[in-house]
């Protein structure tokens, strides 16, 4: 009953964590697709199988059975002169050609905690391997999310660039008409063409960056296209200490760090077992020679017994191994403190990025309206021969810069939220 209640609480907790993050279905599907496609996931999953095998080995408490065969040539021959029935004879007490064939079995009866310590160590290794798979998935999910929103950003930037080029080409057409009518000069047309070339090159750069992101998408998921068009990733904002507490409870960096502490604690226990006694039983049966009076005859034999082993002196090796293991425990505990410092810094930075970009987006709304009005007015004046080509180009460039700036702020805000969810360990997929 207690186990059922605990499981229910855990599921509700996980559901609460997942519900805090808003991510669209396509992104979730891409992330889950990457889990089955990306080779690294299969590699770390194989570590689980390795750890399970190691646990099975550690839990095995069966006798060992060996087949043995040996031959030894021993000289000088061991003989003793004896008188039998009045005749002197050389009586041989040991064979020159010694043969032994047998099957032996040994079983550890009491190991005074060795088996238990090694099983606990294998269990912590298995748990670490399982959590490492989750950690790798989390890192991959973060990479896929960044690629996904990079693609959206570049597609939108290219769309803005297409608008700029369309505007410049229309102005070029008007200038060509003015040139034919004698209302413009050749340099005006050349200036517009130069601006068209600059913006065309900028579009090529954006397309090149987009293709690289598509290549990365294929590398991580096996897919080459997405349909997303908005920066819709969202997460409720928290203060630094609350966010850090979430990270300490959910982030896989912390989980793995705690696993390492548990692993090193089991290493301490294993090291302490080195000077413990042991009791084992053994038996053997087979054929060998050396039995008097006919020492060369192979005869059937068997033996059984109990062995008690008590380590007395090992030069302080056990104490040094225990001290080393305890030092590693302390090192892993200090690693948690380092994580706290690093994550507090990163969370503060992510929260700063979120709030600053939200403020910047708000400030750009008025700039866009002003730049758009300025471009429309300048274009109208240019058609009527009042404004110059340079003024029109500047107005277009200013609008382009403001639109790209707002796009970048939205893009940076989205990535900051993705980073914040990663830091707090939210598995939103």
C-alpha positions as CSV (number, residue, x, y, z in Angstrom):
1,X,0.0,0.0,0.0
2,X,2.8,2.4,0.9
3,X,4.5,1.6,-2.4
4,X,1.3,2.4,-4.3
5,X,0.9,5.7,-2.5
6,X,4.6,6.6,-3.2
7,X,4.2,5.7,-6.9
8,X,1.1,7.8,-7.1
9,X,2.8,10.8,-5.5
10,X,5.8,10.4,-7.9
11,X,3.6,10.3,-11.0
12,X,1.6,13.3,-9.9
13,X,4.9,15.1,-9.3
14,X,6.2,14.3,-12.7
15,X,2.9,15.3,-14.3
16,X,3.1,18.6,-12.5
17,X,6.6,19.2,-13.8
18,X,5.7,18.3,-17.3
19,X,2.6,20.5,-17.2
20,X,4.6,23.6,-16.4
21,X,6.3,23.6,-19.8
22,X,4.4,24.5,-23.0
23,X,5.9,22.8,-26.0
24,X,4.2,22.0,-29.3
25,X,3.5,18.5,-30.5
26,X,5.9,18.6,-33.4
27,X,8.9,19.4,-31.2
28,X,7.9,16.6,-28.8
29,X,7.7,14.2,-31.7
30,X,11.1,15.3,-33.0
31,X,12.7,14.8,-29.6
32,X,11.2,11.3,-29.2
33,X,12.2,10.5,-32.8
34,X,15.8,11.4,-31.9
35,X,15.7,8.9,-29.0
36,X,15.1,6.0,-31.3
37,X,17.4,7.3,-34.1
38,X,20.5,8.9,-32.5
39,X,23.2,6.2,-32.2
40,X,24.5,7.6,-28.9
41,X,21.3,6.6,-27.1
42,X,21.8,3.0,-28.1
43,X,25.4,3.2,-26.9
44,X,24.5,4.3,-23.4
45,X,21.5,1.9,-23.3
46,X,23.9,-0.9,-23.8
47,X,25.7,0.2,-20.7
48,X,22.6,-0.8,-18.8
49,X,22.8,-4.3,-20.1
50,X,26.5,-4.4,-19.1
51,X,25.6,-3.2,-15.6
52,X,22.8,-5.9,-15.3
53,X,25.3,-8.6,-16.3
54,X,27.7,-7.3,-13.6
55,X,24.9,-7.4,-11.1
56,X,24.1,-11.0,-12.0
57,X,27.7,-11.9,-11.6
58,X,27.9,-10.2,-8.2
59,X,24.8,-12.0,-7.0
60,X,26.0,-15.4,-8.1
61,X,26.8,-17.6,-5.1
62,X,27.5,-21.0,-6.7
63,X,30.3,-23.5,-6.2
64,X,33.2,-23.4,-8.6
65,X,34.0,-26.8,-10.3
66,X,37.3,-27.4,-12.0
67,X,38.8,-30.3,-13.9
68,X,42.5,-30.7,-13.2
69,X,45.3,-32.9,-14.7
70,X,49.0,-32.7,-13.8
71,X,52.2,-34.6,-14.4
72,X,55.5,-34.2,-12.6
73,X,58.8,-36.0,-13.1
74,X,60.6,-36.3,-9.7
75,X,64.2,-37.3,-9.1
76,X,66.0,-38.8,-7.3
77,X,64.0,-41.9,-6.8
78,X,63.0,-42.3,-3.1
79,X,63.8,-45.9,-2.1
80,X,64.7,-47.8,1.0
81,X,66.6,-51.2,1.1
82,X,64.5,-53.8,2.9
83,X,64.9,-57.5,3.4
84,X,62.0,-59.6,2.5
85,X,62.1,-63.4,2.8
86,X,65.8,-63.2,3.2
87,X,66.2,-61.2,0.0
88,X,67.3,-57.6,-0.1
89,X,65.0,-55.4,-2.2
90,X,64.8,-51.7,-3.0
91,X,61.4,-50.5,-1.7
92,X,60.1,-47.4,-3.6
93,X,58.1,-44.9,-1.5
94,X,57.3,-42.3,-4.2
95,X,56.9,-42.5,-7.9
96,X,59.3,-40.9,-10.4
97,X,56.4,-40.2,-12.8
98,X,53.7,-38.4,-10.8
99,X,50.2,-38.2,-12.4
100,X,47.0,-36.7,-11.0
101,X,43.6,-36.3,-12.7
102,X,40.7,-35.0,-10.6
103,X,37.6,-32.9,-10.4
104,X,37.5,-30.3,-7.6
105,X,34.7,-28.1,-6.2
106,X,34.9,-25.1,-3.8
107,X,32.1,-23.1,-2.2
108,X,32.3,-20.0,-0.1
109,X,30.4,-20.7,3.0
110,X,30.8,-17.4,4.8
111,X,32.4,-14.3,3.4
112,X,31.4,-11.9,6.3
113,X,29.8,-9.3,4.0
114,X,31.9,-9.4,0.9
115,X,29.1,-10.7,-1.4
116,X,26.6,-8.2,0.0
117,X,29.0,-5.2,-0.5
118,X,29.8,-6.2,-4.1
119,X,26.1,-6.6,-4.8
120,X,25.3,-3.2,-3.5
121,X,28.1,-1.8,-5.6
122,X,26.7,-3.5,-8.7
123,X,23.2,-2.1,-7.9
124,X,24.6,1.5,-7.7
125,X,26.4,1.0,-11.0
126,X,23.2,-0.2,-12.6
127,X,21.3,2.8,-11.3
128,X,24.0,5.2,-12.6
129,X,23.8,3.5,-16.0
130,X,20.0,3.9,-16.1
131,X,20.2,7.6,-15.1
132,X,23.0,8.2,-17.6
133,X,20.6,7.1,-20.4
134,X,18.1,9.7,-19.1
135,X,20.9,12.3,-19.0
136,X,21.9,11.6,-22.6
137,X,18.3,11.9,-23.7
138,X,18.0,15.3,-21.9
139,X,21.1,16.6,-23.6
140,X,19.8,15.4,-27.0
141,X,16.4,16.9,-26.4
142,X,18.0,20.3,-25.6
143,X,20.0,20.0,-28.8
144,X,16.9,19.1,-30.9
145,X,14.9,22.0,-29.4
146,X,17.7,24.5,-30.3
147,X,17.9,23.2,-33.8
148,X,14.1,23.4,-34.2
149,X,13.9,27.0,-33.1
150,X,17.1,27.9,-35.1
151,X,15.3,26.7,-38.2
152,X,12.2,28.8,-37.4
153,X,14.4,31.9,-36.8
154,X,16.4,31.4,-40.0
155,X,13.2,30.8,-42.1
156,X,11.7,34.0,-40.7
157,X,14.9,36.0,-41.3
158,X,14.9,34.8,-44.9
159,X,11.3,35.9,-45.2
160,X,12.2,39.4,-44.0
161,X,15.1,39.4,-46.4
162,X,12.7,38.4,-49.3
163,X,10.6,41.4,-48.3
164,X,13.6,43.7,-48.4
165,X,14.7,42.4,-51.8
166,X,11.2,42.8,-53.2
167,X,11.1,46.4,-52.0
168,X,14.6,47.1,-53.5
169,X,13.7,45.5,-56.8
170,X,10.5,47.5,-57.0
171,X,12.6,50.7,-56.4
172,X,15.0,49.5,-59.0
173,X,12.2,49.2,-61.5
174,X,10.9,52.7,-60.7
175,X,14.5,54.1,-61.0
176,X,14.9,52.5,-64.4
177,X,11.7,54.1,-65.5
178,X,12.9,57.5,-64.1
179,X,16.2,57.0,-65.9
180,X,14.5,56.5,-69.2
181,X,12.5,59.7,-68.6
182,X,15.5,61.7,-67.6
183,X,14.3,62.1,-63.9
184,X,17.1,60.0,-62.4
185,X,20.8,59.5,-63.0
186,X,22.8,56.3,-63.7
187,X,24.4,56.4,-60.2
188,X,21.0,56.0,-58.6
189,X,20.4,52.8,-60.4
190,X,23.9,51.6,-59.6
191,X,23.4,52.3,-55.9
192,X,20.2,50.3,-55.8
193,X,21.8,47.4,-57.6
194,X,24.7,47.5,-55.1
195,X,22.2,47.3,-52.3
196,X,20.3,44.5,-54.0
197,X,23.6,42.5,-54.3
198,X,24.4,43.1,-50.6
199,X,21.0,41.9,-49.4
200,X,21.1,39.0,-51.8
201,X,24.4,37.9,-50.3
202,X,22.9,38.3,-46.8
203,X,20.1,36.0,-47.9
204,X,22.6,33.4,-49.2
205,X,24.3,33.5,-45.8
206,X,21.0,32.9,-44.1
207,X,20.1,30.0,-46.5
208,X,23.5,28.5,-45.8
209,X,23.0,28.6,-42.1
210,X,19.5,27.2,-42.5
211,X,20.8,24.2,-44.5
212,X,23.4,23.5,-41.8
213,X,20.6,23.4,-39.2
214,X,18.6,21.1,-41.4
215,X,21.7,18.9,-41.7
216,X,21.9,18.8,-37.9
217,X,18.2,18.0,-37.7
218,X,18.8,15.0,-40.0
219,X,21.9,14.0,-37.9
220,X,19.9,13.9,-34.7
221,X,16.4,12.8,-35.8
222,X,16.8,11.4,-39.4
223,X,14.2,14.0,-40.6
224,X,14.9,16.9,-42.9
225,X,11.9,19.3,-42.5
226,X,9.7,20.9,-39.9
227,X,6.5,22.9,-40.1
228,X,7.0,25.1,-37.0
229,X,6.7,28.8,-37.5
230,X,6.4,30.4,-34.1
231,X,8.4,30.7,-31.0
232,X,5.8,29.0,-28.8
233,X,8.0,27.4,-26.1
234,X,6.9,28.8,-22.7
235,X,7.7,28.2,-19.1
236,X,6.5,29.9,-15.9
237,X,9.2,32.2,-14.4
238,X,10.4,31.6,-10.9
239,X,12.9,33.3,-8.6
240,X,16.5,32.0,-8.6
241,X,16.2,30.0,-5.3
242,X,13.0,28.3,-6.4
243,X,14.5,27.5,-9.8
244,X,17.7,26.1,-8.2
245,X,15.5,23.9,-5.9
246,X,13.8,22.5,-9.0
247,X,17.2,21.8,-10.6
248,X,18.4,20.0,-7.4
249,X,15.3,17.8,-7.5
250,X,15.0,17.2,-11.2
251,X,18.1,17.9,-13.2
252,X,20.0,14.7,-14.2
253,X,23.4,16.4,-13.4
254,X,22.4,16.3,-9.8
255,X,21.0,12.8,-10.0
256,X,24.2,11.5,-11.5
257,X,26.3,13.4,-8.9
258,X,24.3,11.7,-6.2
259,X,24.7,8.4,-7.9
260,X,28.5,8.9,-7.9
261,X,28.4,9.6,-4.1
262,X,26.5,6.3,-3.6
263,X,29.0,4.5,-5.9
264,X,31.9,5.8,-3.9
265,X,30.2,4.9,-0.6
266,X,29.8,1.3,-1.8
267,X,33.5,1.4,-2.8
268,X,34.3,2.2,0.8
269,X,32.4,-0.8,2.0
270,X,34.0,-3.1,-0.5
271,X,37.5,-1.8,0.5
272,X,36.6,-2.5,4.2
273,X,35.9,-6.1,3.3
274,X,39.5,-6.8,2.2
275,X,40.7,-7.8,5.7
276,X,37.6,-9.9,6.6
277,X,37.9,-13.7,7.2
278,X,36.3,-16.3,5.0
279,X,35.1,-19.9,5.4
280,X,34.9,-22.2,2.4
281,X,34.4,-25.9,1.8
282,X,36.0,-27.9,-0.8
283,X,36.1,-31.4,-2.2
284,X,38.0,-33.3,-4.9
285,X,37.9,-36.7,-6.5
286,X,39.9,-38.4,-9.2
287,X,42.9,-40.7,-9.9
288,X,46.5,-40.4,-9.0
289,X,49.6,-42.5,-8.2
290,X,51.9,-42.4,-5.2
291,X,50.1,-44.8,-2.9
292,X,52.3,-47.5,-1.3
293,X,53.1,-50.3,-1.8
294,X,52.6,-49.9,-5.6
295,X,53.4,-46.2,-6.0
296,X,53.2,-46.2,-9.8
297,X,49.6,-47.5,-9.8
298,X,46.8,-44.9,-10.5
299,X,44.2,-45.2,-7.8
300,X,40.8,-43.6,-7.2
301,X,40.8,-41.1,-4.4
302,X,38.7,-38.3,-2.9
303,X,39.0,-35.6,-0.3
304,X,36.8,-33.0,1.4
305,X,37.5,-30.3,4.0
306,X,36.8,-26.8,5.4
307,X,39.2,-23.8,5.0
308,X,39.2,-20.8,7.3
309,X,41.2,-17.8,6.1
310,X,42.0,-14.8,8.3
311,X,44.1,-12.0,6.9
312,X,46.6,-10.9,9.5
313,X,48.9,-8.4,7.9
314,X,48.8,-6.7,4.4
315,X,51.2,-3.8,5.0
316,X,48.4,-1.3,5.6
317,X,47.0,-1.8,2.1
318,X,43.4,-2.2,3.3
319,X,43.6,1.0,5.4
320,X,45.0,3.0,2.4
321,X,42.3,1.6,0.1
322,X,39.6,2.6,2.6
323,X,41.1,6.1,3.0
324,X,41.3,6.5,-0.8
325,X,37.7,5.5,-1.2
326,X,36.6,8.0,1.5
327,X,38.6,10.7,-0.2
328,X,36.6,10.0,-3.4
329,X,33.4,10.2,-1.4
330,X,34.4,13.7,-0.2
331,X,35.4,14.7,-3.7
332,X,32.0,13.7,-5.1
333,X,30.2,15.6,-2.3
334,X,32.2,18.7,-3.1
335,X,31.1,18.3,-6.8
336,X,27.5,18.9,-5.6
337,X,28.6,22.2,-4.1
338,X,30.2,23.1,-7.5
339,X,27.0,22.2,-9.3
340,X,25.0,24.5,-6.9
341,X,27.3,27.4,-7.7
342,X,27.3,26.8,-11.5
343,X,23.6,26.2,-11.7
344,X,22.8,29.3,-9.6
345,X,24.9,31.3,-12.0
346,X,23.4,29.8,-15.1
347,X,19.8,30.2,-13.8
348,X,20.4,33.8,-13.0
349,X,21.8,34.4,-16.5
350,X,18.8,32.6,-18.1
351,X,16.3,34.6,-16.1
352,X,18.1,37.8,-17.0
353,X,18.0,36.8,-20.6
354,X,14.2,36.1,-20.4
355,X,13.3,39.4,-18.6
356,X,15.6,41.6,-20.7
357,X,14.4,40.1,-24.0
358,X,10.8,40.5,-23.0
359,X,11.5,44.2,-22.3
360,X,13.3,44.6,-25.6
361,X,10.4,43.1,-27.6
362,X,8.1,45.5,-25.9
363,X,10.3,48.5,-26.9
364,X,10.6,47.4,-30.5
365,X,6.9,47.6,-31.3
366,X,6.9,51.4,-31.5
367,X,10.2,51.4,-33.5
368,X,8.6,49.1,-36.1
369,X,5.6,51.3,-36.6
370,X,7.8,54.4,-36.9
371,X,10.2,52.7,-39.4
372,X,7.4,51.3,-41.5
373,X,5.7,54.8,-41.7
374,X,9.1,56.4,-42.6
375,X,9.6,53.8,-45.4
376,X,6.1,54.4,-46.8
377,X,6.5,58.2,-46.7
378,X,10.0,58.1,-48.2
379,X,8.8,55.7,-51.0
380,X,5.9,58.0,-51.9
381,X,8.2,61.0,-51.9
382,X,10.7,59.2,-54.1
383,X,8.1,58.3,-56.6
384,X,7.1,62.0,-56.7
385,X,10.7,63.1,-57.2
386,X,11.0,64.7,-53.7
387,X,13.2,62.2,-51.9
388,X,16.5,60.8,-53.1
389,X,17.4,57.2,-53.7
390,X,19.8,57.4,-50.7
391,X,17.0,58.4,-48.4
392,X,14.8,55.6,-49.6
393,X,17.6,53.0,-49.2
394,X,18.2,54.2,-45.6
395,X,14.5,54.0,-44.8
396,X,14.3,50.5,-46.1
397,X,17.5,49.5,-44.2
398,X,16.2,50.9,-40.9
399,X,12.9,48.9,-41.2
400,X,14.8,45.8,-42.0
401,X,17.1,46.3,-39.0
402,X,14.1,46.8,-36.6
403,X,12.3,43.7,-37.9
404,X,15.4,41.6,-37.6
405,X,16.0,43.0,-34.2
406,X,12.5,42.0,-33.0
407,X,12.9,38.6,-34.5
408,X,16.2,38.1,-32.7
409,X,14.7,39.2,-29.4
410,X,11.9,36.7,-29.8
411,X,14.4,34.0,-30.8
412,X,16.7,34.8,-27.9
413,X,13.7,34.8,-25.5
414,X,12.6,31.3,-26.7
415,X,16.1,29.9,-26.4
416,X,16.4,31.4,-22.9
417,X,13.2,29.6,-21.9
418,X,14.5,26.3,-23.4
419,X,17.7,26.8,-21.4
420,X,15.8,27.5,-18.2
421,X,13.7,24.3,-18.6
422,X,16.9,22.3,-19.2
423,X,18.5,23.8,-16.1
424,X,15.5,23.0,-13.9
425,X,15.4,19.4,-15.4
426,X,11.9,19.6,-17.0
427,X,11.3,16.6,-19.3
428,X,8.6,18.2,-21.3
429,X,8.7,15.6,-24.1
